[in-house]
Amino acid sequence: MVLALPDEMFAPFGAGEGMLSSGDTAWVLTSAALVLFMTPGLAFFYGGLSRQKSVLNMMMMSFGSMGVVSAIYVLWGYSMSFASAHTGASDYFGVFDNPFSLWGLSPLTEVREIGGVDSFVLGGFGTVPAIVWVAFQLTFAVITVALISGAMAERMKFGTWLLFGGIWVTLVYFPLSHMVWGGGLLSASESGIAAKLFGVDDEGAANVAPIDFAGGTVVHINAGMAALVLAILLGKRAGFGKSAFRPHNVPFVLLGAAILWFGWFGFNVGSEGAADMIAGMVWINTTAATAAAMLAWLLVERIRDGHATSVGAASGVVAGLVAITPACGALSASGSLVLGAIAGVLSSLAIGLKYKFGYDDSLDVVGVHLVAGLWGTIGIGFLAVDSGLLYGEGIQQLVVQVVIALVAVIFTGIMTVIIAFIFKPLGWRVSQEDEDTGIDETEHAETAYELA
């Protein structure tokens, strides 16, 4: 099939009814590039936090995710995430549709009248073509898998990691994405949880809609819960709790955090799908929450430890970005400051839980992404301008947010355990000798630095 899109179909700035917008399309393409850039940023962030003998492996886990997940997404990821009910999608799973050609996006193909002629168009998101929305959503899947890797630093076989990433994104990420954004169980559709709890309006939408603007459940709770499961099942690093595991390159950590903050504007603002006033509000909210979280983390460090650290500043930035992700389209700027500040405090305290409970979450994926993701998702119930409890709007939004967070935790936890046990015969960990030597040399035959 040859797809020809007439020039009349695109409006240069704003889009009329039934038209695509060249401005919105350009912004979403730019956002896709920004979000893709976040994964190399994460590689620097995680790499800097690792010890010198494992920095390359840590960075390769992020780059490996870019390769595996990108290939899978264009084969079957998009249809599994965004197929609609009339194509056979359920409340839990999309469809494995046309796995070898993106031009076969039949679940979303629509007909629009352009200049009096019916034209077949790859239906997308609002005023953006589907092929552009594929590019944007692909980058979310990539970084979600990469985030998990921080919990397994210095001890996981690289080949097993790549295989796990491909299976996990197919069986966990895509279904959860469909549930939240594809009209499934955690969406505002008439078959979603919120509709079952509080009913629907005259148009079939839930009276109280779940809010996850850019991925609090799909990305951060999802990745954080998977990281917790794998950290427990994989076991501790040699010397955990006895030896100091210090970051080998703090400037790398700060550089990674800076790239993440920069790219996160594509993550959050791009999720609006348009270059409009709401996108501007999301930009402000993202910045406000991130700044507040960083300052709050540093304050906790100063009170608790007597020092405000560079690694703490970088970690606070990430905690704020995580927390505001689901909430950035629903809060005011002042509400975003509150949300971010609480996220900074909670995450800075939560990173110590691994020592209390004895699981080795190497780079604090659980303490930052799971904790801040849960708070950001649930905090909407308190701070959402139109439906939050603190604005006098009742408890319904809070109940819905708690329910969708719990469903995400339970679904991801169970599925990750199942996948982990399926992979157990392959062997998860490198040998004790290889771990002592350094995973960079044993897995990749390289070292990060050639020092005399």
C-alpha positions in Angstrom: 0.0 0.0 0.0 1.4 3.4 -1.0 0.3 6.1 1.4 0.0 9.6 0.0 -1.0 12.5 2.3 -2.3 15.5 0.5 -0.8 18.9 1.4 -4.3 20.2 2.3 -4.3 17.7 5.2 -1.7 19.7 7.2 -2.4 23.1 8.8 0.8 25.1 9.3 0.1 26.0 12.9 -3.3 25.3 14.3 -5.4 22.4 13.0 -8.9 22.6 11.8 -11.4 19.9 12.2 -10.2 16.7 10.7 -6.8 18.1 10.0 -3.3 17.4 11.2 -1.1 20.2 12.5 2.5 20.6 11.2 3.4 22.6 14.4 2.1 19.8 16.7 3.7 17.2 14.6 7.1 19.0 14.6 6.9 19.3 18.4 6.1 15.6 19.0 9.0 14.6 16.7 11.3 16.9 18.7 10.0 15.5 21.9 10.6 11.9 20.7 14.3 12.9 20.1 14.5 14.5 23.5 13.1 11.3 25.2 15.4 9.1 23.2 18.4 11.2 24.4 17.3 10.5 28.0 18.5 6.9 27.7 22.1 7.9 27.0 21.7 10.4 29.8 20.6 7.6 32.1 23.7 5.6 31.0 25.9 8.4 32.2 23.8 8.8 35.4 24.0 5.0 36.2 27.6 4.7 34.9 28.8 7.5 37.2 27.1 5.9 40.2 28.8 2.5 39.5 32.3 1.5 40.5 35.1 1.9 37.9 35.3 -1.8 37.1 31.6 -2.0 36.0 30.9 1.4 34.4 30.9 0.1 30.8 28.5 -2.7 31.6 26.2 -0.4 33.3 26.1 2.0 30.4 25.8 -0.9 27.9 22.6 -2.1 29.7 21.0 1.2 28.7 22.4 1.1 25.2 21.3 -2.5 24.8 17.8 -1.5 25.8 17.8 1.0 23.0 18.5 -1.7 20.5 16.3 -4.5 21.7 13.2 -2.4 22.7 13.3 -0.2 19.6 13.3 -3.2 17.3 10.5 -4.9 19.2 8.4 -1.8 19.3 8.2 -1.3 15.6 7.4 -5.0 15.1 4.6 -5.5 17.6 4.8 -3.0 20.5 2.6 -0.3 19.2 -0.3 -2.5 18.3 -0.1 -4.3 21.6 -0.2 -0.9 23.4 -2.7 1.1 21.4 -5.0 -1.3 19.6 -8.7 -0.4 20.2 -11.5 -2.7 21.4 -13.1 -3.1 18.0 -10.0 -4.9 16.8 -10.1 -7.5 19.5 -8.2 -5.8 22.3 -9.3 -6.6 25.8 -9.2 -4.5 29.0 -5.8 -6.0 29.7 -4.0 -6.7 26.4 -3.8 -5.2 23.0 -3.5 -7.2 19.8 -0.4 -8.7 18.1 -1.2 -7.1 14.8 0.8 -7.0 11.6 4.1 -7.6 13.4 6.4 -7.0 10.4 5.2 -3.7 9.0 4.3 -0.4 10.6 2.3 0.4 7.5 -0.2 -2.1 8.7 -1.4 -0.1 11.6 -4.9 -1.3 11.0 -6.2 -0.9 14.5 -5.8 2.8 14.2 -6.3 3.4 10.5 -9.1 5.9 9.9 -10.7 7.8 7.1 -10.8 11.6 6.9 -12.4 13.8 4.3 -9.8 16.0 2.8 -10.9 18.5 0.2 -14.1 16.5 -0.4 -12.2 13.3 -0.9 -12.1 10.4 1.5 -8.4 9.8 2.4 -7.0 6.9 4.4 -4.8 8.2 7.1 -2.7 6.6 9.8 -4.8 7.7 12.7 -2.7 9.2 15.5 -3.2 11.3 18.6 -5.3 14.3 18.0 -3.5 16.4 15.3 -0.4 14.2 15.1 -0.1 11.3 12.6 0.1 7.8 14.1 3.6 7.2 12.6 4.9 10.2 14.7 3.1 8.9 17.8 4.8 5.5 17.2 8.2 7.3 17.3 7.3 9.1 20.5 5.9 6.1 22.4 8.8 3.9 21.3 11.2 6.1 23.4 9.1 5.6 26.5 9.3 1.8 26.2 13.1 2.1 25.7 13.8 4.1 28.8 11.4 2.1 31.0 13.5 -1.1 30.4 16.7 0.8 30.8 15.6 2.2 34.2 15.3 -1.3 35.7 19.0 -2.1 35.0 20.1 0.1 37.9 19.0 -2.4 40.4 21.2 -5.1 39.0 24.5 -3.2 38.6 27.8 -5.2 38.6 26.4 -8.7 38.7 24.0 -9.6 35.9 24.9 -11.3 32.6 24.6 -9.0 29.7 23.1 -11.6 27.4 20.5 -12.5 29.9 19.7 -8.8 30.4 19.0 -8.4 26.7 16.7 -11.4 26.5 14.9 -10.4 29.7 14.4 -6.9 28.3 12.7 -8.2 25.2 10.4 -10.5 27.1 9.6 -8.1 29.9 8.7 -5.2 27.6 6.3 -7.5 25.6 4.6 -9.2 28.6 4.6 -6.3 31.1 5.2 -2.9 29.6 3.0 -3.2 26.5 0.0 -4.6 28.4 0.3 -2.0 31.2 0.6 0.7 28.5 -2.6 -0.6 26.9 -4.4 -0.6 30.2 -3.5 3.0 30.9 -3.3 4.7 27.5 -4.9 2.3 25.1 -8.4 2.3 26.5 -7.9 -0.6 28.9 -8.5 -1.4 32.6 -6.8 1.7 34.0 -8.1 4.2 31.5 -11.1 6.5 31.5 -13.1 4.2 29.3 -16.5 2.8 30.3 -14.9 -0.6 31.0 -12.1 0.8 33.2 -11.8 0.5 36.9 -12.8 4.1 37.6 -16.1 3.7 35.6 -16.8 0.5 37.6 -16.2 2.4 40.9 -18.0 5.7 40.2 -20.0 5.2 37.0 -19.8 6.9 33.6 -21.2 10.1 32.1 -23.6 10.4 29.1 -20.7 9.9 26.6 -19.4 6.7 28.3 -16.4 8.2 30.0 -15.7 7.6 33.7 -17.1 10.3 36.0 -13.8 10.3 37.8 -11.0 9.6 35.3 -7.7 8.1 36.3 -4.8 10.6 35.7 -1.4 9.5 34.4 -0.3 12.3 32.1 3.1 10.9 31.0 3.8 7.6 32.7 3.7 7.5 36.5 2.3 4.0 36.4 3.4 2.8 33.0 7.1 3.9 33.3 8.1 4.6 36.9 6.0 2.4 39.1 6.4 -0.3 36.5 10.2 0.0 36.3 10.6 0.4 40.1 8.5 -2.6 40.9 10.4 -4.8 38.4 13.7 -3.5 39.8 12.6 -4.5 43.4 11.6 -8.0 42.3 14.9 -8.6 40.4 17.1 -7.1 43.1 15.6 -9.6 45.6 15.7 -12.6 43.2 19.2 -11.8 41.9 20.8 -11.5 45.3 23.3 -9.0 46.7 26.6 -8.0 45.4 29.6 -9.4 47.0 30.4 -7.2 50.0 27.0 -5.5 50.2 26.6 -4.0 53.6 30.2 -4.5 54.4 32.1 -2.6 51.8 31.5 1.0 50.5 30.2 1.1 47.0 31.1 4.7 46.0 30.3 6.4 42.7 33.4 6.3 40.6 32.6 9.5 38.6 30.3 12.1 40.2 30.6 14.5 37.2 29.1 11.7 35.1 26.2 11.6 37.5 25.6 15.3 37.3 25.9 15.2 33.5 23.4 12.3 33.3 21.0 14.2 35.6 21.3 17.3 33.4 20.5 15.3 30.3 17.6 13.6 32.0 16.1 17.0 33.1 16.6 18.4 29.6 15.0 15.4 27.9 12.2 15.2 30.4 10.6 18.2 28.8 10.0 16.0 25.8 8.8 13.3 28.2 6.2 15.4 29.9 5.5 18.3 27.6 5.4 16.1 24.5 2.7 13.9 26.1 0.3 16.8 25.6 0.6 16.0 21.9 0.3 19.6 20.9 2.3 22.9 21.1 -0.4 24.8 23.2 -1.0 26.5 26.5 -1.3 23.2 28.4 2.1 22.3 27.1 3.4 25.5 28.6 1.8 24.7 31.9 3.3 21.3 31.9 6.8 22.8 31.3 6.4 25.1 34.3 5.0 22.3 36.6 7.9 20.0 35.6 10.5 22.6 36.4 8.8 23.6 39.7 8.5 20.1 41.0 12.1 19.2 40.0 13.6 22.2 41.6 11.6 21.7 44.8 12.6 18.0 45.0 16.3 18.8 44.6 16.2 21.4 47.4 14.2 19.1 49.7 16.7 16.2 49.2 19.6 18.5 50.0 17.9 19.7 53.1 17.3 16.2 54.3 21.0 15.4 53.7 22.1 18.5 55.5 20.0 17.7 58.6 20.7 13.9 58.6 24.3 13.8 57.4 25.6 17.3 57.9 26.5 17.7 54.2 24.5 18.5 51.0 26.1 16.3 48.2 26.3 16.5 44.5 24.9 13.0 44.1 22.1 14.0 46.4 21.3 17.0 44.1 21.3 14.8 41.1 19.1 12.2 42.8 16.7 14.8 44.0 16.3 16.1 40.4 15.4 12.6 39.2 12.9 12.1 42.1 11.2 15.4 41.3 11.0 14.5 37.6 9.5 11.1 38.4 6.9 12.4 40.8 5.6 15.2 38.5 5.4 12.9 35.4 1.9 11.6 36.1 0.7 14.8 37.6 2.1 17.5 35.4 -1.1 18.2 33.5 -3.4 18.3 36.5 -1.6 20.5 39.1 -1.0 24.2 39.5 2.6 25.5 39.7 2.3 25.9 43.5 0.9 22.3 43.8 3.8 21.1 41.7 6.2 22.7 44.2 4.5 20.8 47.1 4.4 17.5 45.2 8.1 17.8 44.3 9.2 18.8 47.8 7.5 15.8 49.3 9.0 13.5 46.6 12.5 14.8 47.5 11.9 14.0 51.2 10.3 10.6 50.6 12.9 9.4 48.1 15.9 10.6 50.2 14.6 8.6 53.1 13.5 5.6 51.1 17.0 4.8 49.7 18.0 3.6 53.1 15.3 0.9 53.1 17.5 -1.5 51.2 19.9 -1.7 54.2 17.0 -2.2 56.6 15.3 -5.0 54.5 18.4 -6.5 53.0 17.8 -6.2 49.2 20.6 -4.8 47.0 19.0 -2.2 44.8 22.3 -1.1 43.6 21.6 2.4 42.2 18.3 3.1 44.1 15.8 2.5 41.4 13.3 1.4 44.0 13.9 4.3 46.4 13.6 6.9 43.6 11.4 5.6 40.8 9.0 3.3 42.7 8.6 5.6 45.7 8.4 8.9 43.8 6.3 7.2 41.1 3.8 6.0 43.8 3.7 9.4 45.5 3.3 11.3 42.1 0.4 9.0 41.1 -1.3 9.1 44.5 -0.5 12.8 45.2 -2.8 13.7 42.3 -5.7 12.7 44.4 -4.8 15.5 46.9 -3.4 18.2 44.6 -5.3 18.0 41.2 -6.8 21.4 40.6 -10.1 20.1 39.3 -10.6 17.0 41.4 -8.1 16.9 44.3 -9.1 16.4 47.9 -7.3 19.5 49.1 -9.4 21.6 46.6 -12.6 20.4 48.2 -13.5 18.0 45.5 -14.0 14.9 47.5 -12.1 11.6 47.9 -13.1 10.0 44.6 -9.9 11.0 42.7 -7.7 9.9 45.5 -9.4 6.5 45.6 -9.0 6.0 41.8 -5.3 7.0 42.0 -4.6 4.6 44.8 -6.4 1.8 42.9 -4.5 2.3 39.7 -1.2 2.5 41.5 -1.9 -0.8 43.4 -3.0 -2.5 40.2 0.3 -1.5 38.5 2.3 -2.7 41.5 0.5 -6.1 41.6 0.5 -6.7 37.9 4.2 -5.8 37.4 5.3 -7.7 40.5 3.5 -11.0 39.6 4.5 -10.9 35.9 8.2 -10.0 36.7 8.4 -12.9 39.1 7.0 -15.3 36.5 9.5 -14.1 33.8 12.4 -14.2 36.3 11.8 -17.9 37.1 11.4 -18.7 33.4 14.9 -17.2 32.9 16.4 -18.9 35.9 17.9 -21.9 33.9 19.8 -19.4 31.7 21.7 -18.1 34.7 21.2 -14.5 35.9 24.5 -13.7 37.5 28.1 -13.7 36.5 30.4 -15.9 38.6 31.9 -14.7 41.9 35.3 -14.6 40.2 34.0 -12.5 37.3 32.3 -10.1 39.8 35.5 -9.7 41.7 37.6 -9.1 38.6 35.1 -6.6 37.2 32.1 -7.2 34.9 33.5 -4.8 32.3 36.5 -7.0 31.6 34.7 -10.4 31.8 31.5 -9.5 29.9 32.9 -7.0 27.4 36.7 -7.4 27.3 37.1 -3.6 27.9 37.9 -1.2 30.6 36.6 2.3 30.9 40.0 3.9 31.6 43.5 3.0 30.5 45.5 4.1 33.4 49.3 3.9 33.7 
